[in-house]
Amino acid sequence: MSTALMTDNWVLQDVANCLVNGLDDDQASTLIIDQARDVHEFRDVSGAGMQLETLIGFLGDIVLRDEILVDQKFGGGWVRHRELFSNLLNLGLLKTVDFLAHEDRLADPRREIVSVLCVTSSLKDIQKKNELAWAKKKQVVDEYVSQVLWGGAGMLSRSHVFEVAYSGHPARRRLFDQVLDPAARRDMVRETMDWTIAQRLRLYQSQNEAGKFTSIKMALPLVAIDVINEASDVRQLIPVAIQMREKYRSLREWLKAVQMG
């Protein structure tokens, strides 16, 4: 068993945006489940914080994974910055895969996972409306819920059918963490990285005469520290992460052994 990872094109899109345009000043949204009230709601979070979580996780995956797989059909958000990922693609560390060529095997698992994720009546209602709208007009009623829930279910079905670990965009992961049993989707590389990212990321909002601003306090994982220290600028982060694979070869092999355990 390898430490291959299936991830979202959304992750690559956020990484590209961060490297090309810098950190996002806008707020991002996260989907919160309130099962007691049988509803969901949206909570604003720092867009910059979510971008950093995505970028740091991706750098760690470059160093510690055997390969990273993304769906061939939905790369529109990052392919215009393909040059950022060219080294990864040329080395075979990043691969685009036509998962939907096996749609007949994905449909039933995706349907079941959607039903598991729709834990409130409000989500069930939106999902039904999204499916009906898509069947009629190839559009959805609620784009964000569709992207997080329906898209996330699609990636989880790919992970199940092709037996490859999946770790997606933080917005999807936050939903999964509220709904799914972590034991059913163990991934040693991600578990090793998560405690130094999600648990140690702290965001603070402050006010001064110029207005409100967000500051970030983060204790980075050792892998990310090494990459950042060696990179002369942000465009060098990915090439340096590739170089760091040799330094962390032993850790990569140990994680693989534990995963097989």
Secondary structure, DSSP 8 states (H G I E B T S, - for coil): ----EE--HHHHHHHHHHHHH-S--SEEEEEEEETTTTEEEEEEEEHHHHHHHHHHHHHHHHHH-S-EEEEGGG-TTTGGGGGGGHHHHHHTSEEEE-GGGGHHHHHHHHHHHHHHH--SHHHHHHHHHHHHHHHHHS--S-HHHIIIIIHHHHHHHHHHHHT-EE---HHHHHHHHHHS-GGGG--HHHHHHHHHHTTTEEEEEEEETTEEEEEEEE---HHHHHHHHH-SSGGGHHHHHHHHHHHTHHHHHHHHHHHH-
